């Protein structure tokens, strides 16, 4: 299974978490296709970040919404944003620009017609925001 496929399946699990309100991936009952990724380090790193830091991840998303309400974000777009922000914040092996590019690609595939522009805007701002926080913290 390649990184792109793992990322997509991870996003789908995050979507399921949002629907069920259960953000601990170990308590989910994923379908066979999605369950395969639970053995992949890339997926577990993102899912663990979601489980352990969902509030911080959502706070970064909220801080980078421009004239948009968090509650109005389509659930698919939110799952994509959470996947990317979790990678940007907690998975050092994935550069921010890769997370953004992959999120835009997923939003073109799974989102609505203009989702990719929204996702790109939020994540570009989030990347700058996170870099500024890191720089201030040093």
C-alpha positions as CSV (number, residue, x, y, z in Angstrom):
1,X,0.0,0.0,0.0
2,X,1.6,3.3,-1.0
3,X,1.7,6.5,1.1
4,X,-1.1,8.2,-0.9
5,X,-3.5,5.2,-0.3
6,X,-2.5,5.1,3.4
7,X,-3.3,8.8,3.7
8,X,-6.7,8.4,2.0
9,X,-7.7,5.5,4.2
10,X,-6.5,7.5,7.3
11,X,-8.6,10.4,6.3
12,X,-11.6,8.1,5.9
13,X,-11.1,6.8,9.4
14,X,-10.9,10.4,10.7
15,X,-14.1,11.1,8.9
16,X,-15.6,8.0,10.6
17,X,-14.3,9.3,14.0
18,X,-16.1,12.6,13.4
19,X,-19.3,10.9,12.5
20,X,-19.3,8.7,15.6
21,X,-17.7,11.2,17.9
22,X,-15.1,8.7,19.0
23,X,-11.6,10.0,18.3
24,X,-9.7,6.9,19.7
25,X,-8.9,4.9,16.6
26,X,-8.4,1.8,18.7
27,X,-12.1,1.8,19.6
28,X,-13.4,2.0,16.0
29,X,-14.7,-0.9,14.0
30,X,-13.3,-0.1,10.6
31,X,-14.3,-2.1,7.5
32,X,-11.7,-4.7,6.3
33,X,-10.3,-2.3,3.6
34,X,-9.7,0.5,6.1
35,X,-8.5,-1.8,8.9
36,X,-5.4,-2.8,6.9
37,X,-3.9,0.6,7.5
38,X,-3.8,0.2,11.2
39,X,-0.6,-1.7,10.8
40,X,1.1,1.2,8.9
41,X,3.3,3.5,10.9
42,X,2.2,6.5,8.8
43,X,-1.5,6.0,9.6
44,X,-0.9,5.2,13.3
45,X,1.2,8.4,13.7
46,X,-1.7,10.5,12.4
47,X,-4.4,8.6,14.1
48,X,-2.5,8.8,17.4
49,X,-2.1,12.6,17.0
50,X,-5.8,12.9,16.4
51,X,-6.6,10.8,19.4
52,X,-4.2,12.7,21.7
53,X,-4.4,16.2,20.3
54,X,-7.8,16.7,18.6
55,X,-8.5,20.0,20.4
56,X,-5.1,21.5,19.5
57,X,-5.5,20.3,15.8
58,X,-9.0,21.9,15.7
59,X,-7.7,25.1,17.3
60,X,-5.1,25.4,14.5
61,X,-7.8,24.9,11.9
62,X,-10.1,27.5,13.6
63,X,-7.3,30.0,13.9
64,X,-6.7,29.9,10.1
65,X,-10.3,30.1,8.9
66,X,-10.9,33.3,7.0
67,X,-14.4,34.5,7.5
68,X,-15.7,31.0,7.9
69,X,-17.2,29.2,10.8
70,X,-15.7,25.9,12.0
71,X,-19.2,24.4,12.3
72,X,-19.9,25.1,8.6
73,X,-16.9,23.1,7.3
74,X,-18.1,20.1,5.3
75,X,-17.2,16.9,7.2
76,X,-15.1,15.5,4.3
77,X,-13.1,18.8,4.2
78,X,-12.7,18.7,8.0
79,X,-11.4,15.2,7.9
80,X,-8.9,16.2,5.2
81,X,-7.9,19.3,7.2
82,X,-7.4,17.3,10.4
83,X,-5.3,14.7,8.5
84,X,-3.0,17.4,7.1
85,X,-2.7,19.5,10.3
86,X,-2.0,16.4,12.4
87,X,0.8,15.6,10.0
88,X,2.1,19.1,10.0
89,X,2.1,19.3,13.8
90,X,3.0,15.8,14.9
91,X,4.6,13.8,12.1
92,X,8.1,15.1,11.5
93,X,8.8,12.8,8.6
94,X,6.2,14.6,6.4
95,X,7.1,18.1,5.3
96,X,4.3,20.7,5.5
97,X,4.2,21.3,1.8
98,X,3.7,17.6,1.2
99,X,0.8,17.6,3.6
100,X,-0.8,20.5,1.9
101,X,-0.3,19.1,-1.6
102,X,-1.8,15.7,-0.6
103,X,-4.7,17.4,1.2
104,X,-5.5,19.4,-1.9
105,X,-5.3,16.3,-4.1
106,X,-7.7,14.5,-1.7
107,X,-10.1,17.4,-1.6
108,X,-10.3,17.3,-5.4
109,X,-11.1,13.6,-5.2
110,X,-13.4,13.5,-2.2
111,X,-14.6,17.0,-1.7
112,X,-17.0,19.3,-3.5
113,X,-16.1,21.4,-6.6
114,X,-14.3,24.2,-4.8
115,X,-13.2,22.3,-1.7
116,X,-9.6,22.2,-2.9
117,X,-9.3,26.0,-2.9
118,X,-10.7,26.2,0.7
119,X,-8.4,23.4,1.9
120,X,-5.4,25.0,0.2
121,X,-6.1,28.4,1.8
122,X,-6.6,27.1,5.3
123,X,-3.6,24.8,5.2
124,X,-1.3,27.5,3.7
125,X,-2.2,29.8,6.5
126,X,-1.9,27.0,9.1
127,X,1.6,26.2,7.8
128,X,2.7,29.8,8.2
129,X,1.0,29.9,11.6
130,X,2.7,26.8,12.8
131,X,6.1,27.9,11.6
132,X,5.7,31.2,13.4
133,X,4.7,29.4,16.6
134,X,7.7,27.2,16.3
135,X,10.0,30.1,15.7
136,X,8.6,32.0,18.7
137,X,9.0,29.0,20.9
138,X,12.7,28.6,20.1
